[in-house]
């Protein structure tokens, strides 16, 4: 099968090989020049890499604020659900699996919209207990 180059239809296999070798050599030289320039800058004391404008302090604050907000929402959501779980317990469902089945039967979804399992009920009850204690 013959290779045909749209912008150089007259090019043959030899021409393509020569152009590829020239491109490979130029990529190697570019890499060498870049490495040399970075080494020279580093020798002059230039700080290389990211976070030159101090963004890390803001991203850390943002992550902490986001985690606190999510935690508060989860605690509020758990507190609301505990009332439902307590009513399910009052109706006779005592095991975590039975409570999960009843939550599913009542069409309560998990925070991500899924179905309930025993371990998820346990986490909700543990979270509610931790905020009460």
C-alpha atoms as one frame of an Amber mdcrd trajectory, in Angstrom:
protein
   0.000   0.000   0.000   1.397   3.369  -0.998   1.341   6.348   1.386  -0.119
   9.503  -0.169   0.333  12.896   1.452  -2.476  15.336   0.602  -0.368  18.485
   0.800   2.574  16.855  -1.043   1.109  14.363  -3.511   4.447  14.104  -5.341
   6.208  12.789  -2.188   7.461   9.222  -2.341   8.566   6.775   0.388  12.098
   8.222   0.469  10.808  11.795   0.875   8.506  10.749   3.718  11.366   8.934
   5.491  13.630  11.975   5.188  10.915  14.322   6.492  10.238  11.967   9.424
  13.948  11.855  10.292  14.176  15.656  10.158  11.074  15.993  12.389  12.503
  13.490  14.882  15.815  15.372  14.983  14.047  18.712  15.500  11.979  17.256
  18.375  15.178  15.992  20.013  16.875  19.399  19.628  13.806  21.204  21.012
  13.849  18.922  24.035  17.557  19.558  24.602  17.105  23.354  24.308  14.174
  23.273  26.723  16.074  21.204  29.290  19.097  23.517  29.000  16.928  26.630
  29.432  15.184  25.175  32.484  18.532  24.196  34.031  19.890  27.723  33.431
  16.784  29.290  34.969  17.043  26.999  37.968  20.723  27.918  38.372  19.710
  31.604  38.423  17.335  30.817  41.296  14.085  30.959  39.359  11.435  28.921
  41.091  10.054  26.406  38.614   6.701  24.672  38.741   3.211  25.640  39.744
   1.733  27.660  42.600   3.703  30.796  41.807   0.757  32.937  42.878  -0.020
  31.179  46.176  -3.165  29.435  45.020  -2.521  26.432  47.298  -3.626  28.373
  50.372  -6.937  29.198  48.702  -7.541  25.691  47.411  -6.883  24.287  50.894
  -9.373  26.745  52.401 -11.884  25.903  49.689 -11.509  22.165  50.217 -11.971
  22.565  53.982 -15.037  24.763  53.518 -16.491  22.312  51.007 -15.906  19.364
  53.348 -17.519  21.242  56.245 -20.554  22.147  54.135 -20.973  18.564  52.896
 -20.597  17.252  56.432 -23.224  19.693  57.743 -25.646  18.736  54.959 -25.064
  15.034  55.625 -25.679  15.517  59.359 -28.889  17.459  58.660 -30.044  14.841
  56.166 -29.228  12.029  58.619 -31.117  13.770  61.421 -34.211  14.012  59.235
 -33.929  10.363  58.228 -33.432   9.160  61.801 -37.022  10.182  62.571 -38.218
   7.915  59.749 -35.950   5.094  60.922 -37.267   5.441  64.478 -40.840   5.133
  63.208 -39.849   2.036  61.219 -38.303   0.566  64.379 -41.486   1.349  66.310
 -43.428  -0.676  63.732 -41.293  -3.721  64.537 -38.339  -3.678  62.120 -35.292
  -4.131  64.320 -32.499  -5.313  62.037 -30.595  -2.974  59.769 -31.571  -5.118
  56.784 -35.266  -4.853  57.670 -34.984  -1.095  58.113 -33.255  -0.786  54.719
 -35.993  -2.877  53.099 -38.678  -0.672  54.620 -36.901   2.524  53.482 -36.821
   1.074  49.975 -40.486   0.061  50.217 -41.363   3.632  51.243 -39.350   4.836
  48.244 -36.747   6.728  50.253 -33.554   6.896  48.219 -29.990   7.210  49.429
 -28.311  10.605  49.062 -27.046   9.551  45.637 -30.451   8.248  44.567 -29.806
   4.535  45.079 -31.453   1.829  47.132 -30.771   1.246  50.802 -28.587  -1.498
  52.230 -27.933  -2.410  55.864 -24.483  -0.806  56.007 -25.891   2.513  54.773
 -28.547   2.502  57.489 -25.811   1.808  60.026 -23.785   4.795  58.806 -26.795
   7.096  59.076 -27.539   5.903  62.600 -23.856   6.193  63.595 -23.665   9.728
  62.206 -26.832  10.748  64.033 -25.532   9.226  67.254 -22.202  11.037  66.868
 -23.918  14.405  66.467 -26.168  13.748  69.480 -23.284  12.647  71.705
